[in-house]
Amino acid sequence: MPDTHTDILIIGGGTGGVAAALAALRLGRRVLMTEETDWIGGQLTSQAVPPDEGIWIEEVGCTASYRAFRNGVRAYYRQHYPLRPESRAEVALNPGAGTVSRLCHEPRVALAVLEAMLAPYRADRQLVVLLETRPVAVEMDGDRVAAVTVEHVPSGERTVLTAPYVLDATETGELLDLGGIESVIGAEGHAQTGEPHALSEADPLNQQAISWCFAMDHLEGEDHTIDKPAGYDFWRGYQAPFWPDRQLSWTLCQPITHRAVYRDLFGNPDETPHGGDLWHFRRIFARRHYPEGRYASDITLVNWPQIDYWLGPVLGVSEEEKAKHLAGARDLSLSLLYWMQTEAPRHDGPGHGYPGLRLRGDVTGTRDGLAKAIYVRESRRIRAQFTVLEQMVGVDARAGLQGAELFPDTVGIGQYRIDLHPSTRGRNYVDVASWPFQIPLGALLPVRVENLLPAAKNLGVTHITNGCYRLHPVEWNIGEAAGALAAHALNADLTPAQVYHTPALLGDFQALLERDLGFELHWPEALRLTPSPGF
């Protein structure tokens, strides 16, 4: 029987959950963390999404532990892979040499680094991790979470877990739903938020597309064509009204301008992320780093517009409806692969199809070749004591003001455009400039519940501002701040609300974040006044 009571209970072992655990552990608290898959890491591992990061990430814009993770990935390749001397010497080694990020890497490497970061705390059970375990019930005692019931998925065994503080680090804010905790899904209306890009009326079922990612390599001259997916004929002919061509096509929609752009598989490796070919966009393993002939192919990660599934939402619907859309997303991803293998126009002249494309389930840790879990861009979000609006971070929404709004309760920083993918209600991309921003502590505090904290994408942001608060280093910072807050509250015999509402106590907590955990709470002035560029 596993431990059932701990200091801090973290439900969800994704990017934010791992960061939350690290903070709480470093501050001396016991942690029990659950994870629905058999891999911790979330976006970085089980969802197989190479890091989307700010443009200054090598110098500034993340916590010390996230920087340690990034350094750990590079060290892993240097220690275990037969890198060429010139690649080994690259200070900012990009293992995949992908254009989307300065650190594209294989999911298994991220998993190894995260496990190593947690290993010292598992030796004496200061940290207990329950894999393949999901929440199924939340017991409330007034304004407090009294217990969380979890289920070990393979066996069906259920266990009741308790702790003074509970962190919801699930990918979709599951505890908020199970506990009846005030939350929001989908899009707010303009009357609610006043945001320039908000819908005219709120629509909970207007949610960003989900994507089932997969890894593949390419062996020219071989045939690795998969069986024709069940829904292939549908996807082969499907075209959304707002999209410039059929879903299975090299013609895509440019996120900022909404103009049609042509991006094939191999044609142009040296352009910017939204202008080059797709193979190099999210490449996670680059054979050019290794001796000639050592590896037969690069490996690329498919998280491209063609696999954005927007036919229906997965939040706020029945389990049957959710299952239908998850199955649809899987079918779409496999249909794209089959189309690329059999019918896609080739970049090198007449002919169609690249049968040498091969699914790499060994890279994603699955038998079917797809990622272990769906990539969900948008979670349930707490109704928070403070909510970040577009008018606080958006360049145009700031109406000529320089820089994002400064938050006196800052617990971190981030930088990314407001980037919303097409939605389940047929709205095209919303991709607009934002200023480098801060993460306010008030956005981590629910309006009512006293001992639950959000530790992923479920903080107090809107459908719009989620677009810049949802990426890897920001989710990590959110989780780490939540873990630190819970631990500090226990250590100092305070409540999170006391820390938030008492200036002296808030200052003490911020000093702890900077001094003991290596947080960055403020942008350098020159960067703070530099808007996030478009692609």
MIMI-69698 format. One record per residue (C-alpha): residue in one letter; residue number from 1; x, y, z. Coordinates in steps of 0.02 Angstrom, whole numbers, plus 50000, padded with zeros to 5 digits. Layout:
REM residues N
R res   n     u     v     w
R   a NUM     X     Y     Z
...
REM end
This chain:
REM residues 535
R res   n     u     v     w
R   m   1 50000 50000 50000
R   p   2 50074 50170 49952
R   d   3 50086 50317 50069
R   t   4 49914 50397 50080
R   h   5 49954 50556 50177
R   t   6 50089 50682 50137
R   d   7 50129 50867 50155
R   i   8 50091 50915 49975
R   l   9 49988 50811 49856
R   i  10 50019 50845 49671
R   i  11 49893 50769 49552
R   g  12 49973 50765 49380
R   g  13 50156 50733 49345
R   g  14 50173 50840 49189
R   t  15 50288 50988 49159
R   g  16 50208 51094 49295
R   g  17 50187 50948 49415
R   v  18 50371 50900 49408
R   a  19 50423 51081 49436
R   a  20 50303 51096 49582
R   a  21 50375 50940 49661
R   l  22 50554 51002 49642
R   a  23 50514 51166 49730
R   a  24 50421 51086 49874
R   l  25 50556 50954 49897
R   r  26 50695 51082 49897
R   l  27 50602 51176 50034
R   g  28 50599 51020 50141
R   r  29 50422 50955 50120
R   r  30 50361 50779 50081
R   v  31 50274 50759 49914
R   l  32 50162 50628 49836
R   m  33 50138 50650 49649
R   t  34 50025 50551 49534
R   e  35 50036 50538 49344
R   e  36 49907 50462 49228
R   t  37 50034 50393 49103
R   d  38 50191 50293 49140
R   w  39 50303 50442 49099
R   i  40 50320 50601 49201
R   g  41 50349 50763 49106
R   g  42 50190 50802 49009
R   q  43 50223 50917 48863
R   l  44 50408 50875 48868
R   t  45 50387 50686 48866
R   s  46 50220 50596 48857
R   q  47 50147 50725 48738
R   a  48 50311 50731 48640
R   v  49 50309 50919 48608
R   p  50 50482 50997 48584
R   p  51 50496 51152 48694
R   d  52 50414 51310 48632
R   e  53 50514 51446 48718
R   g  54 50546 51632 48719
R   i  55 50677 51705 48605
R   w  56 50794 51753 48749
R   i  57 50781 51587 48841
R   e  58 50969 51554 48832
R   e  59 51003 51712 48933
R   v  60 50847 51755 49032
R   g  61 50664 51708 49052
R   c  62 50652 51552 49161
R   t  63 50686 51483 49334
R   a  64 50852 51407 49385
R   s  65 50779 51232 49389
R   y  66 50711 51247 49212
R   r  67 50882 51305 49157
R   a  68 50956 51154 49247
R   f  69 50837 51044 49148
R   r  70 50892 51123 48984
R   n  71 51075 51104 49031
R   g  72 51040 50925 49081
R   v  73 50970 50884 48910
R   r  74 51128 50948 48826
R   a  75 51238 50857 48950
R   y  76 51146 50695 48917
R   y  77 51184 50704 48732
R   r  78 51365 50749 48765
R   q  79 51386 50605 48887
R   h  80 51292 50466 48797
R   y  81 51290 50506 48610
R   p  82 51434 50496 48485
R   l  83 51430 50681 48441
R   r  84 51553 50753 48317
R   p  85 51685 50860 48405
R   e  86 51617 51022 48332
R   s  87 51440 50981 48390
R   r  88 51499 50928 48562
R   a  89 51586 51097 48578
R   e  90 51429 51198 48540
R   v  91 51383 51287 48701
R   a  92 51201 51302 48646
R   l  93 51191 51128 48569
R   n  94 51023 51099 48486
R   p  95 51014 50909 48473
R   g  96 50876 50910 48343
R   a  97 50927 51071 48257
R   g  98 50742 51108 48239
R   t  99 50688 51283 48192
R   v 100 50548 51295 48320
R   s 101 50664 51300 48470
R   r 102 50845 51318 48521
R   l 103 50829 51152 48612
R   c 104 50738 51017 48513
R   h 105 50765 50844 48588
R   e 106 50693 50669 48602
R   p 107 50557 50639 48732
R   r 108 50655 50496 48811
R   v 109 50801 50612 48846
R   a 110 50688 50736 48933
R   l 111 50617 50592 49036
R   a 112 50791 50535 49087
R   v 113 50841 50711 49141
R   l 114 50681 50739 49241
R   e 115 50698 50571 49327
R   a 116 50877 50614 49373
R   m 117 50823 50781 49446
R   l 118 50696 50693 49558
R   a 119 50802 50541 49600
R   p 120 50884 50606 49762
R   y 121 50713 50636 49839
R   r 122 50645 50465 49794
R   a 123 50784 50372 49884
R   d 124 50712 50407 50057
R   r 125 50530 50426 50000
R   q 126 50528 50613 50027
R   l 127 50449 50598 49855
R   v 128 50329 50459 49809
R   v 129 50271 50447 49628
R   l 130 50119 50345 49578
R   l 131 50120 50314 49390
R   e 132 49971 50261 49283
R   t 133 49861 50339 49416
R   r 134 49718 50460 49384
R   p 135 49601 50560 49497
R   v 136 49422 50497 49504
R   a 137 49345 50592 49651
R   v 138 49375 50744 49761
R   e 139 49302 50759 49935
R   m 140 49272 50937 49992
R   d 141 49256 51000 50171
R   g 142 49183 51172 50150
R   d 143 49314 51280 50066
R   r 144 49451 51148 50079
R   v 145 49497 50993 49981
R   a 146 49486 50854 50110
R   a 147 49541 50706 50003
R   v 148 49572 50649 49825
R   t 149 49529 50473 49769
R   v 150 49643 50406 49635
R   e 151 49635 50249 49528
R   h 152 49779 50143 49468
R   v 153 49724 50125 49287
R   p 154 49792 49950 49248
R   s 155 49721 49868 49405
R   g 156 49571 49977 49445
R   e 157 49630 49989 49627
R   r 158 49575 50149 49712
R   t 159 49663 50244 49852
R   v 160 49612 50396 49954
R   l 161 49752 50525 49969
R   t 162 49759 50672 50090
R   a 163 49873 50822 50119
R   p 164 49863 50998 50191
R   y 165 49891 51065 50014
R   v 166 49834 50992 49849
R   l 167 49902 51050 49682
R   d 168 49805 51021 49521
R   a 169 49940 50990 49392
R   t 170 49830 50887 49276
R   e 171 49830 50931 49093
R   t 172 49647 50985 49093
R   g 173 49614 51042 49272
R   e 174 49527 50881 49323
R   l 175 49520 50920 49509
R   l 176 49425 51080 49474
R   d 177 49288 50980 49392
R   l 178 49286 50836 49517
R   g 179 49282 50954 49667
R   g 180 49155 51077 49598
R   i 181 49286 51213 49614
R   e 182 49244 51375 49525
R   s 183 49322 51368 49352
R   v 184 49306 51421 49171
R   i 185 49320 51324 49009
R   g 186 49323 51389 48831
R   a 187 49308 51570 48781
R   e 188 49249 51716 48886
R   g 189 49142 51851 48806
R   h 190 49192 52031 48777
R   a 191 49068 52090 48908
R   q 192 49158 51985 49038
R   t 193 49338 52034 49002
R   g 194 49338 52182 48883
R   e 195 49477 52097 48785
R   p 196 49493 52156 48604
R   h 197 49505 51977 48540
R   a 198 49371 51902 48652
R   l 199 49215 51833 48569
R   s 200 49060 51942 48569
R   e 201 48979 51812 48684
R   a 202 49055 51681 48797
R   d 203 49062 51505 48728
R   p 204 49127 51367 48842
R   l 205 49138 51246 48696
R   n 206 49252 51363 48597
R   q 207 49418 51280 48638
R   q 208 49585 51269 48548
R   a 209 49623 51120 48437
R   i 210 49705 50968 48514
R   s 211 49845 50871 48429
R   w 212 49905 50691 48440
R   c 213 50089 50705 48400
R   f 214 50203 50571 48329
R   a 215 50386 50546 48286
R   m 216 50451 50479 48120
R   d 217 50610 50456 48022
R   h 218 50635 50434 47834
R   l 219 50723 50290 47747
R   e 220 50720 50325 47559
R   g 221 50696 50167 47458
R   e 222 50607 50071 47597
R   d 223 50420 50047 47619
R   h 224 50348 50076 47792
R   t 225 50171 50120 47737
R   i 226 50045 50091 47876
R   d 227 49873 50015 47854
R   k 228 49746 50138 47786
R   p 229 49664 50224 47936
R   a 230 49478 50200 47958
R   g 231 49438 50385 47933
R   y 232 49562 50419 47794
R   d 233 49434 50449 47658
R   f 234 49347 50578 47766
R   w 235 49507 50671 47808
R   r 236 49570 50661 47629
R   g 237 49421 50765 47572
R   y 238 49392 50873 47725
R   q 239 49419 51061 47718
R   a 240 49366 51181 47856
R   p 241 49278 51340 47795
R   f 242 49416 51449 47866
R   w 243 49562 51344 47798
R   p 244 49643 51377 47628
R   d 245 49647 51196 47569
R   r 246 49603 51021 47623
R   q 247 49665 50963 47792
R   l 248 49787 50841 47711
R   s 249 49887 50962 47606
R   w 250 50050 51058 47603
R   t 251 49950 51221 47591
R   l 252 49928 51293 47765
R   c 253 49862 51451 47846
R   q 254 49992 51576 47907
R   p 255 49944 51605 48090
R   i 256 49965 51794 48093
R   t 257 49904 51848 47921
R   h 258 49787 51701 47883
R   r 259 49859 51696 47708
R   a 260 49889 51531 47621
R   v 261 50069 51469 47630
R   y 262 50149 51316 47551
R   r 263 50260 51212 47665
R   d 264 50311 51041 47602
R   l 265 50408 50904 47688
R   f 266 50588 50934 47635
R   g 267 50593 51084 47519
R   n 268 50671 51229 47615
R   p 269 50764 51194 47778
R   d 270 50838 51365 47809
R   e 271 50689 51481 47828
R   t 272 50604 51544 47986
R   p 273 50487 51429 48084
R   h 274 50331 51479 47988
R   g 275 50419 51490 47820
R   g 276 50532 51339 47805
R   d 277 50491 51158 47769
R   l 278 50403 51046 47895
R   w 279 50539 50915 47918
R   h 280 50659 51038 48000
R   f 281 50524 51131 48097
R   r 282 50514 51013 48247
R   r 283 50659 50896 48208
R   i 284 50714 50814 48371
R   f 285 50866 50714 48312
R   a 286 50988 50782 48183
R   r 287 51108 50657 48107
R   r 288 51223 50799 48054
R   h 289 51285 50804 48234
R   y 290 51361 50630 48216
R   p 291 51496 50545 48111
R   e 292 51451 50518 47929
R   g 293 51351 50360 47908
R   r 294 51320 50328 48093
R   y 295 51133 50362 48080
R   a 296 51025 50332 47927
R   s 297 50900 50471 47960
R   d 298 50850 50621 48062
R   i 299 50697 50603 48172
R   t 300 50562 50736 48165
R   l 301 50413 50766 48277
R   v 302 50247 50796 48192
R   n 303 50154 50934 48283
R   w 304 50099 51026 48128
R   p 305 49939 51117 48078
R   q 306 49878 50965 47982
R   i 307 49851 50868 48144
R   d 308 49761 51007 48237
R   y 309 49593 50926 48276
R   w 310 49452 51052 48293
R   l 311 49294 50952 48257
R   g 312 49242 50955 48440
R   p 313 49302 50996 48617
R   v 314 49358 50875 48752
R   l 315 49308 50983 48901
R   g 316 49130 51013 48956
R   v 317 49061 50866 48857
R   s 318 49008 50688 48900
R   e 319 49137 50550 48917
R   e 320 49069 50475 48757
R   e 321 49090 50638 48663
R   k 322 49266 50660 48733
R   a 323 49314 50484 48681
R   k 324 49247 50515 48506
R   h 325 49355 50669 48484
R   l 326 49510 50588 48557
R   a 327 49487 50444 48435
R   g 328 49460 50571 48295
R   a 329 49624 50658 48337
R   r 330 49718 50492 48331
R   d 331 49637 50450 48164
R   l 332 49683 50620 48093
R   s 333 49866 50600 48141
R   l 334 49877 50427 48065
R   s 335 49785 50489 47911
R   l 336 49914 50626 47886
R   l 337 50054 50497 47896
R   y 338 49965 50382 47772
R   w 339 49937 50529 47654
R   m 340 50120 50578 47664
R   q 341 50171 50398 47630
R   t 342 50054 50372 47482
R   e 343 49985 50531 47403
R   a 344 50080 50687 47456
R   p 345 50163 50785 47315
R   r 346 50351 50758 47325
R   h 347 50475 50900 47338
R   d 348 50598 50825 47215
R   g 349 50497 50817 47055
R   p 350 50352 50715 46986
R   g 351 50275 50580 47091
R   h 352 50181 50562 47253
R   g 353 50213 50490 47423
R   y 354 50358 50454 47538
R   p 355 50337 50269 47584
R   g 356 50503 50276 47676
R   l 357 50425 50378 47817
R   r 358 50428 50266 47971
R   l 359 50335 50287 48134
R   r 360 50453 50290 48283
R   g 361 50351 50225 48428
R   d 362 50513 50180 48514
R   v 363 50547 50367 48526
R   t 364 50376 50406 48601
R   g 365 50368 50249 48708
R   t 366 50214 50173 48625
R   r 367 50167 50024 48520
R   d 368 50057 50122 48400
R   g 369 50188 50255 48362
R   l 370 50090 50404 48426
R   a 371 50129 50501 48584
R   k 372 50071 50428 48748
R   a 373 49950 50571 48777
R   i 374 49857 50702 48678
R   y 375 49930 50878 48674
R   v 376 49799 50990 48753
R   r 377 49833 51175 48733
R   e 378 49692 51238 48843
R   s 379 49639 51179 49015
R   r 380 49500 51217 49136
R   r 381 49554 51376 49225
R   i 382 49521 51426 49404
R   r 383 49414 51576 49441
R   a 384 49556 51667 49524
R   q 385 49576 51810 49644
R   f 386 49665 51896 49499
R   t 387 49645 51857 49314
R   v 388 49771 51907 49179
R   l 389 49683 51995 49035
R   e 390 49740 52036 48859
R   q 391 49742 52221 48907
R   m 392 49882 52181 49029
R   v 393 50001 52093 48909
R   g 394 49947 52118 48728
R   v 395 50041 52248 48625
R   d 396 49889 52314 48532
R   a 397 49775 52292 48682
R   r 398 49890 52402 48786
R   a 399 49840 52548 48673
R   g 400 50012 52625 48655
R   l 401 50076 52587 48829
R   q 402 50253 52522 48833
R   g 403 50278 52350 48911
R   a 404 50160 52232 48999
R   e 405 50073 52281 49159
R   l 406 50190 52263 49308
R   f 407 50123 52149 49445
R   p 408 50185 52187 49621
R   d 409 50148 52005 49667
R   t 410 50256 51933 49528
R   v 411 50314 51753 49551
R   g 412 50398 51731 49382
R   i 413 50414 51790 49204
R   g 414 50379 51727 49030
R   q 415 50384 51779 48849
R   y 416 50284 51718 48700
R   r 417 50157 51784 48577
R   i 418 49972 51765 48613
R   d 419 49957 51609 48506
R   l 420 49788 51524 48495
R   h 421 49763 51381 48372
R   p 422 49602 51361 48272
R   s 423 49454 51320 48383
R   t 424 49316 51193 48397
R   r 425 49190 51327 48347
R   g 426 49276 51366 48182
R   r 427 49377 51518 48233
R   n 428 49544 51532 48145
R   y 429 49711 51572 48229
R   v 430 49724 51717 48350
R   d 431 49910 51757 48345
R   v 432 49954 51932 48405
R   a 433 50104 52015 48485
R   s 434 50125 52022 48673
R   w 435 50249 52104 48788
R   p 436 50365 52000 48899
R   f 437 50256 51972 49051
R   q 438 50254 51923 49234
R   i 439 50157 51786 49323
R   p 440 50054 51862 49465
R   l 441 50030 51765 49626
R   g 442 49847 51815 49628
R   a 443 49820 51709 49473
R   l 444 49869 51555 49575
R   l 445 49737 51581 49710
R   p 446 49559 51517 49685
R   v 447 49421 51637 49734
R   r 448 49357 51520 49869
R   v 449 49452 51359 49899
R   e 450 49594 51383 50024
R   n 451 49711 51235 50000
R   l 452 49709 51197 49814
R   l 453 49830 51281 49694
R   p 454 49842 51270 49505
R   a 455 50010 51204 49444
R   a 456 49994 51196 49255
R   k 457 49892 51288 49122
R   n 458 49744 51304 49242
R   l 459 49789 51468 49327
R   g 460 49691 51630 49318
R   v 461 49710 51674 49135
R   t 462 49579 51692 48999
R   h 463 49552 51598 48838
R   i 464 49653 51737 48756
R   t 465 49798 51756 48878
R   n 466 49814 51568 48893
R   g 467 49892 51588 48721
R   c 468 50053 51658 48795
R   y 469 50049 51575 48967
R   r 470 50035 51394 48905
R   l 471 50213 51357 48843
R   h 472 50343 51245 48923
R   p 473 50450 51366 49028
R   v 474 50297 51463 49085
R   e 475 50202 51307 49137
R   w 476 50359 51252 49229
R   n 477 50368 51421 49319
R   i 478 50184 51413 49365
R   g 479 50204 51240 49439
R   e 480 50364 51283 49529
R   a 481 50286 51439 49605
R   a 482 50135 51338 49664
R   g 483 50246 51206 49743
R   a 484 50351 51339 49827
R   l 485 50197 51429 49892
R   a 486 50124 51272 49969
R   a 487 50290 51227 50051
R   h 488 50319 51404 50114
R   a 489 50144 51411 50187
R   l 490 50177 51251 50284
R   n 491 50352 51304 50339
R   a 492 50297 51476 50397
R   d 493 50126 51425 50464
R   l 494 50039 51543 50344
R   t 495 49901 51528 50216
R   p 496 49927 51572 50031
R   a 497 49798 51709 50053
R   q 498 49898 51787 50195
R   v 499 50054 51787 50086
R   y 500 49959 51868 49943
R   h 501 49868 52001 50043
R   t 502 50007 52053 50164
R   p 503 50144 52156 50078
R   a 504 50281 52109 50203
R   l 505 50240 51924 50190
R   l 506 50231 51936 50001
R   g 507 50403 52018 49999
R   d 508 50473 51879 50107
R   f 509 50404 51747 49988
R   q 510 50472 51835 49834
R   a 511 50642 51849 49917
R   l 512 50638 51662 49952
R   l 513 50597 51626 49769
R   e 514 50744 51729 49709
R   r 515 50869 51681 49843
R   d 516 50833 51496 49872
R   l 517 50756 51438 49709
R   g 518 50833 51551 49578
R   f 519 50673 51629 49511
R   e 520 50676 51779 49394
R   l 521 50537 51897 49445
R   h 522 50572 52048 49335
R   w 523 50625 52072 49155
R   p 524 50779 52178 49117
R   e 525 50709 52346 49064
R   a 526 50771 52337 48883
R   l 527 50690 52168 48856
R   r 528 50531 52213 48950
R   l 529 50499 52345 48818
R   t 530 50532 52230 48670
R   p 531 50373 52147 48604
R   s 532 50375 51964 48555
R   p 533 50411 51953 48369
R   g 534 50307 51860 48242
R   f 535 50369 51722 48131
REM end
